[in-house]
Amino acid sequence: MIVVTGATGGLGGATVAHLLRRVPADRIGVSVRDAAAARHLADRGVRVRQGSYEDPAALRDSFAGAEQVLLVSGNDPAADLVALHRNAVGAAVEAGVRRIVYTSQQGAVPGNPYPPSDIHRATEAVLDDSGVAWTALRNGAYGPLDQVLGPWRRTGVIAQPADGPVPYTDRDDIAEATAVVLAGDRAFDGPVTLTAPTAVTLEELAGIASGLTGAAVRRVVVDDARWVADQVASGVPERMARLLLTWYQAARTGHFAEAGPLLGELLGREPRTAADRLAARRTA
């Protein structure tokens, strides 16, 4: 059995949807905070059990009988995510799971100024000490592009801090590849990177957007301090604005520049590029 955590969230839910196209429903289980929210999966024959990273005993029950578990990383900035991930790894080990697959992040290496990188590196160390086979999927940035680009559709300007090349990756491609890893016969040990095939800068995205819209979209580099102040003035909490700034700082220092072929190999096709995603967003 394959058990997926966070199955009512975006990435976990999409992964389960792709798994259902590859393996029988009775070979899939989910561990969710609210079992009622996963009723649609239970109706399809998926085993639904309540479990959360804060409750190791419930997790052990939700992982019972699983050969593999997908641990979707937490995203609550106020929580001790490493401790919560350690709970989940421990529960999987106690449940007799043979392999743990974890959703890590591209660029989870020493020196990356983006704080979540430290969380993922620490979790990978917990996995390495667990005694169980493990895979860390270091996923490329798959959030909505408008979160990175800002309100360019309204202003005609991408006004963000200095950046660097990033292989902006489609979330559904990541979910499909994760399902392929879980359902397939090919084993991946340790960290592997899943990204779109090409890394691009915001300057290049401005050019792509200009071509799609037929109107000039300019790239303006905003000073870091000015950008944080502008974010705070627009209602973003200062702590969050400073965290977001570190992402651009990591990009400009090359921590997200790697673009590898593995995602395409797993999908059996070319992954969606940032240009594809902008075009799809425009025609939606």
C-alpha positions as CSV (number, residue, x, y, z in Angstrom):
1,M,0.0,0.0,0.0
2,I,1.0,3.6,-0.7
3,V,-0.1,6.2,1.9
4,V,-0.1,9.9,1.1
5,T,-0.2,12.6,3.7
6,G,-1.7,16.0,3.0
7,A,-4.1,14.4,0.5
8,T,-6.6,17.2,0.8
9,G,-4.0,19.8,-0.1
10,G,-2.9,20.9,-3.5
11,L,0.2,18.8,-4.1
12,G,-1.0,15.8,-2.1
13,G,-4.4,15.8,-3.6
14,A,-3.1,16.0,-7.2
15,T,-0.6,13.2,-6.4
16,V,-3.5,10.9,-5.3
17,A,-5.4,11.8,-8.4
18,H,-2.5,10.6,-10.5
19,L,-1.9,7.5,-8.4
20,L,-5.5,6.5,-9.0
21,R,-4.7,6.4,-12.8
22,R,-1.8,4.0,-12.1
23,V,-2.7,1.6,-9.2
24,P,-6.0,0.2,-7.8
25,A,-7.7,2.4,-5.3
26,D,-7.5,-0.3,-2.6
27,R,-3.7,0.0,-2.8
28,I,-3.8,3.7,-1.8
29,G,-4.3,5.2,1.6
30,V,-4.4,8.8,2.8
31,S,-3.5,10.3,6.1
32,V,-5.5,13.6,6.6
33,R,-6.3,16.0,9.4
34,D,-10.1,15.9,8.5
35,A,-11.3,12.6,7.3
36,A,-14.6,14.2,6.2
37,A,-12.7,16.4,3.7
38,A,-11.4,13.2,2.0
39,R,-14.9,11.6,1.6
40,H,-14.5,11.9,-2.2
41,L,-11.5,9.6,-2.0
42,A,-13.2,7.1,0.3
43,D,-16.0,7.0,-2.2
44,R,-13.5,5.8,-4.8
45,G,-12.2,3.1,-2.6
46,V,-9.2,4.8,-1.1
47,R,-8.4,4.0,2.6
48,V,-8.9,7.2,4.6
49,R,-7.6,7.6,8.1
50,Q,-7.1,10.6,10.3
51,G,-3.6,11.6,11.1
52,S,-1.5,14.7,11.6
53,Y,2.2,15.4,12.2
54,E,1.3,16.6,15.7
55,D,-0.1,13.2,16.6
56,P,2.4,10.4,16.1
57,A,0.0,7.7,17.5
58,A,-2.6,8.6,14.9
59,L,0.1,8.7,12.2
60,R,1.2,5.2,13.1
61,D,-2.3,4.0,12.6
62,S,-2.8,5.8,9.3
63,F,0.5,4.4,8.1
64,A,-0.3,0.8,9.1
65,G,0.2,-1.7,6.2
66,A,2.0,0.8,4.0
67,E,5.1,-0.2,2.0
68,Q,5.7,3.5,1.0
69,V,4.6,6.8,2.6
70,L,4.7,10.1,0.9
71,L,5.4,12.8,3.5
72,V,4.3,16.2,2.1
73,S,6.3,18.8,3.9
74,G,4.5,21.2,6.2
75,N,4.3,24.9,5.4
76,D,3.3,26.6,8.6
77,P,6.0,29.3,9.3
78,A,5.0,29.4,13.0
79,A,5.5,25.7,13.6
80,D,8.6,23.7,14.4
81,L,8.5,21.9,11.0
82,V,11.6,19.8,11.6
83,A,10.1,18.4,14.8
84,L,6.8,17.7,13.1
85,H,8.6,16.0,10.2
86,R,10.6,14.0,12.7
87,N,7.3,12.8,14.2
88,A,6.2,11.7,10.8
89,V,9.4,9.8,10.0
90,G,9.3,8.1,13.4
91,A,5.7,7.0,12.9
92,A,6.6,5.6,9.5
93,V,9.5,3.7,10.9
94,E,7.4,2.3,13.7
95,A,4.7,1.3,11.3
96,G,7.2,-0.8,9.3
97,V,7.2,1.4,6.2
98,R,9.9,0.2,3.7
99,R,10.4,3.6,1.9
100,I,9.6,7.2,2.8
101,V,9.3,9.7,0.0
102,Y,9.5,13.3,1.1
103,T,8.7,16.5,-0.7
104,S,11.8,18.6,-0.4
105,Q,12.9,21.7,-2.2
106,Q,15.3,22.5,-5.0
107,G,18.5,24.1,-3.6
108,A,18.3,22.6,-0.2
109,V,22.0,23.0,0.4
110,P,24.2,24.8,2.9
111,G,24.4,28.5,2.4
112,N,21.0,29.0,0.8
113,P,19.6,32.2,2.3
114,Y,16.0,31.0,2.0
115,P,15.1,29.6,5.4
116,P,12.9,26.7,4.3
117,S,16.1,25.3,2.8
118,D,17.4,24.7,6.3
119,I,14.1,22.9,7.2
120,H,14.4,20.6,4.2
121,R,18.1,19.8,4.8
122,A,17.4,19.0,8.5
123,T,14.5,16.7,7.5
124,E,16.6,15.0,4.9
125,A,19.2,14.4,7.7
126,V,16.4,12.9,9.9
127,L,15.5,10.6,7.0
128,D,19.1,9.6,6.5
129,D,19.3,8.6,10.2
130,S,16.0,6.7,10.1
131,G,17.3,3.3,8.9
132,V,14.6,3.2,6.2
133,A,15.1,3.7,2.5
134,W,14.2,7.3,1.6
135,T,13.8,9.6,-1.3
136,A,13.7,13.4,-1.1
137,L,12.1,15.0,-4.1
138,R,13.8,18.4,-4.4
139,N,11.0,20.1,-6.3
140,G,11.4,23.2,-8.4
141,A,9.4,26.3,-7.5
142,Y,5.8,25.4,-8.4
143,G,3.8,28.2,-6.8
144,P,1.6,30.5,-8.9
145,L,3.8,32.6,-11.2
146,D,1.9,35.7,-10.3
147,Q,3.2,35.3,-6.7
148,V,6.7,35.8,-8.1
149,L,5.9,38.3,-10.8
150,G,3.6,40.6,-8.9
151,P,0.6,42.5,-10.5
152,W,2.2,42.8,-13.9
153,R,-1.0,42.1,-15.7
154,R,-2.4,45.3,-14.3
155,T,0.7,47.4,-14.3
156,G,2.7,46.2,-17.3
157,V,5.7,46.1,-15.0
158,I,7.5,43.2,-13.2
159,A,8.8,45.3,-10.3
160,Q,10.6,42.9,-8.0
161,P,14.0,42.5,-6.3
162,A,17.1,41.4,-8.2
163,D,16.7,37.7,-9.1
164,G,18.5,34.9,-11.0
165,P,17.5,32.0,-13.2
166,V,14.8,29.7,-11.8
167,P,13.2,26.6,-13.5
168,Y,9.7,27.5,-12.6
169,T,7.9,24.2,-12.5
170,D,4.2,23.2,-12.9
171,R,2.7,21.7,-9.8
172,D,0.7,19.1,-11.6
173,D,3.8,17.9,-13.4
174,I,5.4,17.5,-10.0
175,A,2.4,15.6,-8.7
176,E,2.3,13.3,-11.7
177,A,6.0,12.6,-11.4
178,T,5.6,11.9,-7.7
179,A,2.9,9.3,-8.5
180,V,5.2,7.7,-11.1
181,V,8.0,7.4,-8.4
182,L,5.6,5.9,-5.9
183,A,3.9,3.5,-8.3
184,G,7.0,2.6,-10.4
185,D,9.7,0.0,-10.1
186,R,12.6,2.4,-10.3
187,A,14.1,3.2,-6.9
188,F,15.5,6.6,-6.1
189,D,17.7,6.8,-3.0
190,G,18.4,10.1,-1.3
191,P,17.8,13.5,-2.9
192,V,16.7,13.9,-6.5
193,T,15.8,17.2,-8.3
194,L,12.6,17.6,-10.2
195,T,12.3,20.8,-12.3
196,A,11.1,22.3,-15.5
197,P,13.7,21.9,-18.3
198,T,14.8,25.5,-18.5
199,A,15.7,28.1,-15.9
200,V,14.6,31.7,-16.7
201,T,15.0,35.1,-15.1
202,L,12.3,37.7,-14.5
203,E,13.8,39.7,-17.4
204,E,13.3,36.8,-19.7
205,L,9.7,36.3,-18.3
206,A,9.0,39.9,-19.1
207,G,10.0,39.3,-22.7
208,I,7.8,36.2,-22.8
209,A,4.9,38.1,-21.3
210,S,5.3,40.9,-23.8
211,G,5.1,38.4,-26.7
212,L,2.0,36.8,-25.3
213,T,0.1,40.0,-24.6
214,G,1.3,42.0,-27.6
215,A,2.1,44.9,-25.1
216,A,5.5,45.8,-23.6
217,V,6.0,44.3,-20.2
218,R,9.0,45.9,-18.4
219,R,11.3,44.4,-15.8
220,V,12.2,46.9,-13.1
221,V,14.6,45.9,-10.3
222,V,13.5,47.2,-6.9
223,D,16.0,47.8,-4.1
224,D,15.6,45.1,-1.4
225,A,14.7,47.6,1.4
226,R,12.3,49.5,-0.8
227,W,10.6,46.3,-1.9
228,V,10.1,45.2,1.7
229,A,8.7,48.6,2.6
230,D,6.3,48.4,-0.4
231,Q,5.1,45.0,0.6
232,V,4.4,46.1,4.2
233,A,2.6,49.2,2.9
234,S,0.4,46.9,0.8
235,G,-0.6,44.9,3.9
236,V,2.0,42.0,3.9
237,P,3.3,41.3,7.4
238,E,6.9,42.5,7.6
239,R,8.1,39.1,8.7
240,M,6.6,37.5,5.7
241,A,7.9,40.2,3.4
242,R,11.4,39.6,4.6
243,L,11.0,35.8,4.2
244,L,9.9,36.3,0.6
245,L,12.8,38.6,0.0
246,T,15.2,35.8,0.9
247,W,13.7,33.7,-2.0
248,Y,14.8,36.4,-4.5
249,Q,18.2,36.6,-2.8
250,A,18.6,32.8,-3.1
251,A,17.7,33.0,-6.8
252,R,20.2,35.8,-7.5
253,T,23.0,33.7,-5.9
254,G,22.2,30.8,-8.1
255,H,20.7,28.4,-5.6
256,F,17.7,27.6,-7.9
257,A,19.5,27.7,-11.2
258,E,19.8,24.0,-11.8
259,A,17.4,22.5,-14.4
260,G,17.6,18.7,-14.7
261,P,16.1,16.2,-17.1
262,L,14.6,13.8,-14.5
263,L,11.1,15.3,-14.4
264,G,10.7,14.9,-18.1
265,E,12.1,11.3,-18.0
266,L,9.5,10.4,-15.3
267,L,6.6,12.1,-17.2
268,G,7.6,10.6,-20.6
269,R,7.2,14.0,-22.2
270,E,8.5,17.6,-21.9
271,P,7.4,19.2,-18.7
272,R,5.5,22.5,-18.9
273,T,7.7,25.6,-19.0
274,A,7.1,29.0,-17.5
275,A,6.2,30.2,-21.0
276,D,3.6,27.4,-21.2
277,R,2.1,28.3,-17.9
278,L,1.9,32.0,-18.8
279,A,0.2,31.1,-22.1
280,A,-2.2,28.8,-20.4
281,R,-3.0,31.4,-17.7
282,R,-3.7,33.9,-20.5
283,T,-6.1,31.7,-22.4
284,A,-7.9,30.3,-19.3
